[in-house]
Amino acid sequence: MKPLLLFSISLLIIFFTSCNEASNESTLVTEESMIPDTATSLQDHHNAVSSLDWDGIYKGVLPCADCEGIETALTLKKDLTYIITTSYLGKEANSTNDQGKFRWDVAGNTIKLAGVSNGPNQYFVGENHLRQLDLTGQKITGTLADKYILAKQTTNVESVSVNVAAALL
């Protein structure tokens, strides 16, 4: 009886220690760990990576301290690369194009654009939108908080399908 009790207790200890949840750190997943074999670990949880159709083109005009706004277009691709185009409205010839890789945070809800060091480079991924975060990766608050959103653009195929469906009704 004692060996069975000891064995049962050992199994319970092993079970409970192996089921501890991962810490809630905001560290970012490295590009090397986003190889398809290990990317599935993020996809096992309900997050932006696994639950949203996040790839596509996002556009909007973000607030600017010394101009009329920053017209921004950010393209996210399934291969974890991005292209971002920014144009400072009201200023002459002040647009930039950057591209590179991005990575997901551990929670799978925020992306960080690699290679962007002269401004904000983190975005919270929501359904059909990206919310630009501040330089420390925190949500922007205040009266202009809702202005830091890029809306996902519909593709021509989607808009054609909607128009055809509407015409058939």
Secondary structure, DSSP 4 states (H G I P E B T S, - for coil): -HHHHHHHHHHHHHHHHHTPPPP---PBPPGGGGSHHHHHHHHTSSSHHHHS---EEEEEEE--SSSSEEEEEEEE-TTSEEEEEEEEETSTT-EEEEEEEEEEBTTSSEEEETT--SS--EEEEETTEEEEB-TTSPBP-STTGGGSEEEEPPPHHHHHHHHHHHHH-
